[in-house]
């Protein structure tokens, strides 16, 4: 039962990504953010994209995935990939500082450790970010999305009122731009 629930979430997550890919093929001046669960997914669009265009994109993404385009499930800006990059960068920097502190035989972190380790920490972070990209995509494909929709079916696509979280992401994703925020709830069944 739990594995079936997780599989539904992963397939909905894949369809969410595929919908964003299809929108990206047709529109360039927008941002998107979503959230998937076992009932479907929420899709927040920041830009001038109509409800009809969002509906058409979700339906096209569904059709293309059913026709075998499973790679649409993977998206480079997924939270999984971003979290992997952030974690690896933080670990690389922290490890560099810890090694320098140990090399200097300092009982506590101090200014000397900071200045001596900083160039190495910057390099280690850059390397970690380079390595994190393919690792994040791999983790996404293995654990958080599924490209095979199986028996998943679209039930409805409806515009809903943007939440306070959507408004917060509007500030983060569209700084200095006047892009409209619209939210959609996509419901699925298995």
C-alpha positions as CSV (number, residue, x, y, z in Angstrom):
1,X,0.0,0.0,0.0
2,X,2.8,2.4,0.9
3,X,4.7,1.6,-2.2
4,X,1.6,2.2,-4.4
5,X,1.2,5.6,-2.7
6,X,4.8,6.6,-3.2
7,X,4.6,5.4,-6.9
8,X,1.6,7.7,-7.4
9,X,3.4,10.7,-5.9
10,X,6.4,9.9,-8.1
11,X,4.3,9.7,-11.3
12,X,2.4,12.9,-10.5
13,X,5.8,14.6,-9.8
14,X,7.0,13.4,-13.2
15,X,3.9,14.7,-14.9
16,X,4.3,18.0,-13.1
17,X,7.8,18.3,-14.6
18,X,6.7,17.2,-18.0
19,X,4.0,19.9,-17.9
20,X,6.7,22.5,-17.1
21,X,8.9,21.2,-20.0
22,X,6.0,21.5,-22.5
23,X,5.2,25.1,-21.2
24,X,8.9,26.0,-21.6
25,X,8.9,24.8,-25.2
26,X,6.1,27.3,-26.0
27,X,6.8,30.2,-23.7
28,X,10.0,31.8,-22.5
29,X,9.1,34.6,-20.1
30,X,7.7,32.7,-17.2
31,X,8.7,30.8,-14.1
32,X,7.0,27.9,-12.5
33,X,6.9,26.1,-9.2
34,X,4.9,23.0,-8.3
35,X,4.2,20.4,-5.6
36,X,3.0,16.9,-6.1
37,X,1.1,14.5,-3.9
38,X,-0.9,11.2,-4.3
39,X,-4.0,13.1,-5.7
40,X,-2.1,15.0,-8.4
41,X,-0.1,18.2,-8.3
42,X,-0.3,22.0,-7.9
43,X,1.3,24.1,-10.6
44,X,2.0,27.8,-10.0
45,X,2.8,29.8,-13.1
46,X,4.4,33.2,-12.9
47,X,3.9,34.9,-16.3
48,X,1.4,35.7,-19.0
49,X,0.1,32.2,-19.7
50,X,-3.6,31.5,-20.0
51,X,-5.6,28.8,-18.3
52,X,-6.2,27.2,-21.7
53,X,-2.5,27.1,-22.5
54,X,-1.8,25.5,-19.1
55,X,-4.5,22.9,-19.7
56,X,-3.2,22.2,-23.2
57,X,0.3,21.8,-21.8
58,X,-0.7,19.4,-19.1
59,X,-2.7,17.3,-21.6
60,X,0.2,17.3,-24.1
61,X,2.7,16.3,-21.4
62,X,0.4,13.5,-20.3
63,X,0.0,12.3,-23.9
64,X,3.7,12.5,-24.7
65,X,4.7,10.6,-21.6
66,X,2.1,7.9,-22.4
67,X,3.7,7.8,-25.9
68,X,7.1,7.0,-24.4
69,X,8.7,10.4,-23.7
70,X,9.6,9.4,-20.1
71,X,12.6,11.7,-20.0
72,X,10.1,14.6,-19.6
73,X,9.8,13.6,-16.0
74,X,13.3,14.8,-15.2
75,X,13.7,18.6,-14.7
76,X,17.1,20.3,-13.8
77,X,15.4,22.8,-11.5
78,X,13.6,20.2,-9.4
79,X,13.9,20.6,-5.6
80,X,15.7,17.3,-5.5
81,X,18.5,18.6,-7.8
82,X,18.7,22.0,-6.0
83,X,18.8,20.3,-2.6
84,X,21.5,17.9,-3.7
85,X,23.6,20.9,-4.9
86,X,23.1,22.8,-1.7
87,X,23.9,19.8,0.5
88,X,27.1,19.0,-1.4
89,X,28.3,22.6,-1.5
90,X,27.7,22.9,2.3
91,X,29.5,19.6,3.1
92,X,32.4,20.5,0.8
93,X,32.9,23.9,2.5
94,X,32.5,22.5,6.0
95,X,34.9,19.7,5.3
96,X,37.5,22.1,4.0
97,X,37.2,24.3,7.1
98,X,37.4,21.3,9.4
99,X,40.5,20.0,7.7
100,X,42.2,23.3,8.0
101,X,41.2,23.6,11.7
102,X,42.7,20.1,12.3
103,X,45.8,21.0,10.3
104,X,46.4,24.0,12.5
105,X,45.6,22.0,15.6
106,X,43.1,24.6,16.7
107,X,40.5,23.6,19.3
108,X,38.0,26.1,17.8
109,X,37.2,27.7,14.5
110,X,39.0,31.1,14.3
111,X,40.0,33.8,11.8
112,X,43.2,32.1,10.9
113,X,41.4,28.9,10.0
114,X,38.8,31.0,8.0
115,X,41.4,32.8,5.9
116,X,43.7,29.9,5.3
117,X,40.8,27.6,4.3
118,X,38.7,30.0,2.3
119,X,40.4,29.5,-1.1
120,X,40.2,25.7,-0.7
121,X,36.6,26.0,0.5
122,X,35.6,28.0,-2.6
123,X,37.3,25.5,-4.9
124,X,35.7,22.5,-3.0
125,X,32.3,24.2,-3.3
126,X,32.7,24.8,-7.0
127,X,33.7,21.2,-7.6
128,X,30.8,20.0,-5.5
129,X,28.4,22.1,-7.5
130,X,29.7,20.6,-10.7
131,X,29.4,17.1,-9.4
132,X,26.0,17.7,-7.8
133,X,24.2,18.4,-11.1
134,X,24.4,14.9,-12.5
135,X,24.0,13.4,-9.1
136,X,20.9,15.5,-8.4
137,X,19.4,14.3,-11.8
138,X,20.2,10.7,-10.9
139,X,18.6,10.9,-7.5
140,X,15.6,12.5,-9.0
141,X,15.2,9.7,-11.6
142,X,15.8,7.0,-9.0
143,X,13.8,8.3,-6.0
144,X,11.5,11.3,-6.6
145,X,10.0,11.0,-10.1
146,X,8.7,8.2,-12.4
147,X,8.5,8.6,-16.1
148,X,6.2,5.7,-16.7
149,X,2.7,6.9,-15.9
150,X,1.3,3.4,-15.8
151,X,-2.5,3.5,-15.2
152,X,-2.5,7.2,-14.0
153,X,-5.3,9.2,-15.6
154,X,-6.0,12.9,-15.7
155,X,-9.2,13.8,-14.0
156,X,-9.3,17.6,-13.9
157,X,-7.2,20.8,-14.4
158,X,-8.6,23.8,-12.6
159,X,-7.4,27.2,-11.8
160,X,-7.4,27.9,-8.0
161,X,-6.7,31.0,-5.9
162,X,-2.9,31.5,-5.4
163,X,-1.9,30.7,-1.8
164,X,0.3,32.9,0.4
165,X,3.2,30.4,-0.4
166,X,2.6,31.1,-4.1
167,X,2.8,34.8,-3.5
168,X,6.0,34.3,-1.6
169,X,7.5,32.3,-4.5
170,X,6.3,35.1,-6.8
171,X,8.6,37.5,-5.0
172,X,11.5,35.0,-5.1
173,X,11.1,33.9,-8.7
174,X,10.2,37.2,-10.3
175,X,12.2,39.9,-8.6
176,X,11.7,43.3,-10.3
177,X,9.3,41.8,-12.8
178,X,5.5,42.2,-12.9
179,X,4.7,38.6,-13.8
180,X,1.2,37.5,-12.8
181,X,0.8,34.5,-10.5
182,X,-1.8,31.8,-11.3
183,X,-2.3,28.5,-9.6
184,X,-3.7,25.3,-10.9
185,X,-4.7,22.1,-9.3
186,X,-4.3,19.0,-11.5
187,X,-6.1,15.9,-10.2
188,X,-5.3,12.4,-11.2
189,X,-6.5,8.8,-10.4
190,X,-4.8,5.5,-10.7
